[in-house]
Amino acid sequence: MEHEQVEKEVTRKSALIYLPISIGAALLFLLAASLTGNHPLVARIGGMVWVGLLSLIVSMPVVISRVKKQFQAVPLEK
Amino acid sequence: MTKTDLELSLPISGMTCASCVSHVEGALKELPGVSNVVVNLAANKANLSYDPRRVKLDQMRRAVDDVGYAVPTAELTLDVRGMTCASCVDHVESALRELNGVTASVVNLGLGAAKVTYIPGLVSTSAMKRAVRDVGYEAQERSEGANALDRERQVREEEIKRQGRNLIIAGTIGLIVMIGTFYDMLGAFKAFVPEFLSYKWVIGLLTTPIVFGPGRQFFTNSWRGLKHGVTDMNLLYATGIGAAYGIAVINTLFPNAGFGGEGATFFESAALLTAFIILGRWLEALTRGRTSEAIRKLMKLQPKVARVMRNGQEEEVPADEVELGDAILVRPGESIAVDGEVFEGYSAVDESMLTGESLPVEKKAGDPVIGGTINKTGAFKFKATRVGKDTSLAQIIKLVEDAQASKAPIQKLADWVAGHFILGVHLLAVVVFLFWFFFGYQMFFDPNSSFIMSPYKLGEIGVFGFSLLLSVTVLVISCPCAVGLATPSAMMAGTGKGAEFGVLFKGAEAIENTSKLQTIIFDKTGTLTKGEPSVTDVVVSEQPALNRVAGSVNSDRLLQFAAIAERNSEHPLGEAIIRGAERRGLQVVEPETFNSIPGHGVEAKAERTEILLGNRKLMKERGADFSALMPQAEALEADGKTVMFVALNGQAAGLIAVADTLKEYSAEAIKRLHKLGLEVAMITGDNRRTAEAIARKVGIDRVLAEVLPQDKAEEVKKLQAQGKKVAMVGDGVNDAPALAQAEVGMAIGSGTDVAKETGDIILIKDDIRDVVVALEVAKATMRKVKQNLFWAFFYNTLGIPLGAGLFYAFASVVISPELAGLMMAVSSISVTLNTLLLKGFKPSVGRGQRPASTLRLQPAQAPTGND
């Protein structure tokens, strides 16, 4: 039971980190695509979604495993 | 690991690549109380230590499930007799549930049956039956219950069937999608293809069941993993297929959305990519099981039934229910069920499958028999001395299984690389997309160029579609599945191959270390030599006085006199002389008188002759003049032999030299080791002169003489300090510290009681040439590992730049996602097929002179009775 609660907390805390990272990366792409060149709107939106998705895939496992490690380290220190 | 920790070998299903290995390892490591987690992809097992007070088996199972894999379970139905009420049900259920490895048990009182869900390999049927019996009921296995081996095969066959079914769906529809996509290029064949197949919406409709049917596994598995912070190659496929399909749907439904329109629907990419990936999975499932064929063959040797004599009656019982002390009857042609000792009857038994001994071994009362071997000629009865997991065959199977589940250092590195590869690939996919979107498209784009295996002109695609397709191709082409398979598949084949020749590697590390050896140290006594003295030379005096006092004396006569004198002696040298005389067919009669002279020799009288046998001091004391024979005596001693002087009726009659003789194949083995480029050393407690004499005979390069048993490990250490990779070959009991100190310890001639042995390699037979076999198998295996790793990385090294469009700037060539999928499937298959080539490996030693395989039964010959 305790294990499941920890899992939920890890999921929540991780999402608060990786979601902003992914959305940030996507918005950064949109900004860059809008400022440079003459890219059509659809390409900019599509690119934003793709970059956001890949950023999510990259950041999710990294963030979740780090947060998990933090949670696991707590009882050891007690 | 603490004292309370238990070791566990947990079967895992669903792993396909090295990243899966790291995910499962990660998931298990995260559990409290779990340590030393090692996951083996080829064996589909996770070996770990755990504290049962802190973590339960079910938690481990859930942890594995959570990251997208499964711990396969099997079901078994037991007929339970004696249950009368609901409380009986509770008792039986609880008794079964308490067993480690049982995940669920449901008892049906009406049917008198208990359905048990358990993890194969962790708990045996007999343990379940015992548990039920212990709480007061009788249990019997229902005949439909499959054993662990059948279950393992069943699981593999189910996977082959599942992927085969997926392949038929994805392949057939994918082919139609491809024909429809290429409709305009069909020329004369157009007449045979309905035109509606080329309609985009029809192609879309056909692709959808492929993506959401056979392709669904990639999405569900990757999402389950992602939720728990793990990425695997399913994710590469899911993003690849998903992106291609998503864009195709948008371009079909909303052609004016700006993604390239109808000219850039990638349905065929999504369909063929799925089909090719599934083709790879199917072929992999087909071939992977074959690398563990050796263990399967060993398992098949396990007899199913035994004829146990109970109350004077012959009763056929399952082999795993034979108990210690049971009397078992074996008829000609039958397998011996368990290990035991013959107490009645006579026969010859084929033990080739376990010991490599090609001729049937004679068995009479008092002789041991090994479970799994086959009785050839007569019938006999034996008493069970080792049953269940204690039998030799069970020990060998366990040893080989453990070795196959272990991880070589080279594999740990490959797994680490592959495990981190996926994230790297996704990052690379972002970089590739950004590059082509912002720079590459403008700089290099050629509207007339096209993808390989795709009908589209790139000009129809546009900046987003072009960048996206290259990004997707990178994801698909980078799959490290071949990297994950490269080492474990070869290690499994190598350990199995070793077992075939009676060479048991205790782990993958033993194989890797053996392949790097530079120096082999042999223990002398019992390893290079027979370990018991025997007569080597008989020298007769040529003095005429001898004939006057003792009649005509030749070497046989001299040996006969000496043997008669030693007849009542218990000295090892005396026994050697008696054996020597008997081997020459000489009659050794009882002496008329006998007197032992402690520390010097013996004197006896026989056939009116006074015989004096002993050392030179004794001869000097008794006035026998051996001055004429002294040069020969000294030459024999210089050869490391012990010389005994014989005087007959007071006259010097001759010399008898006794020495520990070399084993039959010692010289051949050392010659072959030299051919392999190894330095060979010998370690012994003997004096240097004796040791060097032996060393000269067999061609030993380095002699470590006068070494006390407890100092042998120190000598090994000294060689290691010189930077040498050292193997020690000795018997597993006396030389244990030296075997442990060496990089590789080889315990030779252990027989089949392998559990007691120390050392990294166990050579079942007492044949020193098996050291060469071990080296050749290890080298062949490591060669295969390196070839596999080369091919695996070669595909990725070549594929990634190709997929990323690196060559597009120069050659206008871009690989399509479906071709990338095909390439990756080919990489996995080529690695597995390359490993399978190891099946044909035969060691150089005694080709044609020794059994080619211990697992293949040789035609038996009738026993001669005097072997």
Interface residues (C-beta under 8 A of the other chain):
Chain A: H3 T11 S14 F29 A32 A33 T36 G37 H39 P40 L41 V42 A43 G46 G47 W50 V51 L53 L54 S55 I57 V58 M60 P61 V62 V63 I64 S65 K68 Q72
Chain B: G26 E30 Q59 L226 K227 H228 G229 V230 T231 L235 T239 A243 I247 A257 G258 F259 L423 H426 L427 A429 V430 F433 L434 F437 F438 Q442 G462 V463 F464 S467 L468 S471
